[in-house]
Amino acid sequence: MGNASSKNNGKALGLLLEKVYRGGGYDFRDYKRGTVTRRLQRRLYATGATSYEEYTHFLESHPEEYKNLADDLTIKVSGFFRSSQTFQQVARLVLPRLVAHKIKRGERSLSLWSAACARGEEPYSIAIMLADFLGSQLAEFDISIHASDINRQALAEAEAGIYLPKEVESLPPPTLANHFSRNGEGYTVNSNIRHMVSFSYFDLTLATPPPFTAIDCAFCCNILIYLQRQLQEKVLNLVYDSLTTPGYLVLGEVETPPDTLRSRLECINAKAKIYKKV
Ligand SMILES: C[S@@+](CC[C@H](N)C(=O)[O-])C[C@H]1O[C@@H](n2cnc3c(N)ncnc32)[C@H](O)[C@@H]1O
């Protein structure tokens, strides 16, 4: 099994990914090939296929395998306040401006988007950050945090909002005490935080515009790194177009925005890659 990729050339892989797109609706054609081939090996192993061709045939007779493949090809590793620096800078540089802007216009609604939310740690961290920032003013605001992903397993776990002790251990004790409840062996996100977040399936790579518009602040973190440059630009354009003006884009420390987008973004913080739509 381990040498399946050596038996198969790039053409066979290209044909397989084309099949996955046409048959399953998942577009991994422009993901970085290294990650895709490594992860595909798992599915070949799980299904007993010894080559990409065999796996392609397996997909034809087992359409439920498309979902397993999509779940395995996507990397759902995340964490609460995964990049603490990024969240600190959003709380310091974005939230005060955003809230002041809303108050000045007599508005009390805030709309945010976690564009690749994995198991929910990112959108719940955004909700916690907002709750802590707004304090007693929280009840005056109508907050919608849209959280989307293509990993259905991750979305189901995110919706449940239950985490293992090791998944919350990096949180400061007051954050854990204020926003989580002990639930048997695990911790559940408190309902006031959960009610701010709504989860849905949305594929960033398809040309369909997102159902979320007029977004005040979009988080698109640790997803572009898996995509080839051209697809990164397509995804970022889509996220950019969902923003209102002024709207903020948070890419986090790992990502690098393509040059083509830089002229349309004002850099607010270079390290955390926080931008404002201009
Ligand atoms: C490494 S996690 C990042 C989670 C979170 N944003 C963070 O920074 O911790 C990458 C997520 O991107 C999701 N993903 C991959 N391709 C996607 C696509 N085309 N549309 C939406 N989400 C996608 C994966 O399912 C996975 O949950």
The ligand as a Gaussian input file, in Angstrom:
#p B3LYP/6-31G(d) Opt

LIG

0 1
 C       -6.291000      23.233000      10.169000
 S       -8.016000      23.531000      10.271000
 C       -8.068000      25.243000      10.743000
 C       -9.104000      25.496000      11.799000
 C       -9.127000      26.919000      12.347000
 N       -9.429000      27.889000      11.332000
 C       -7.818000      27.240000      13.001000
 O       -7.115000      28.150000      12.563000
 O       -7.472000      26.573000      13.991000
 C       -8.421000      23.626000       8.531000
 C       -9.915000      23.486000       8.278000
 O      -10.183000      23.875000       6.928000
 C      -11.261000      23.092000       6.476000
 N      -11.333000      23.135000       5.017000
 C      -10.503000      22.550000       4.122000
 N      -10.923000      22.798000       2.889000
 C      -12.040000      23.567000       2.993000
 C      -12.931000      24.143000       2.063000
 N      -12.765000      23.960000       0.764000
 N      -13.955000      24.890000       2.516000
 C      -14.135000      25.071000       3.860000
 N      -13.337000      24.552000       4.793000
 C      -12.297000      23.803000       4.359000
 C      -10.912000      21.710000       7.026000
 O      -12.024000      20.851000       7.030000
 C      -10.397000      22.043000       8.414000
 O      -11.419000      21.966000       9.369000

